[in-house]
Amino acid sequence: MAKVLKFPNLFEGQPIDRSAVRVQALEKRLGVIEQRIANYQDDMNFLNSCMEEDEHEMSELLKELAQIKGFAEEICE
């Protein structure tokens, strides 16, 4: 006969609170974390956009500096 495992009643030595209050607290915390993740994603998208703009500007500056210092032929665009 197989050994039946009992569902734990303790977590880190403390009784597990299965009350509606605990469930509400956990669901609220989950909502907070989901919102933080959404905010982080928005921030990362913004920073990525800024980085792309800076990379483009840096490329243009390097082209101009190379032309001024004689490292590149004039580029006609």
Protein Blocks (a to p, Z undefined) as FASTA:
>chain_A
ZZdddddfbeehiacdfbfklmmmmmmmmmmmmmmmmmmmmmmmmmmmmmmmmmmmmmmm
mmmmmmmnopaccddZZ
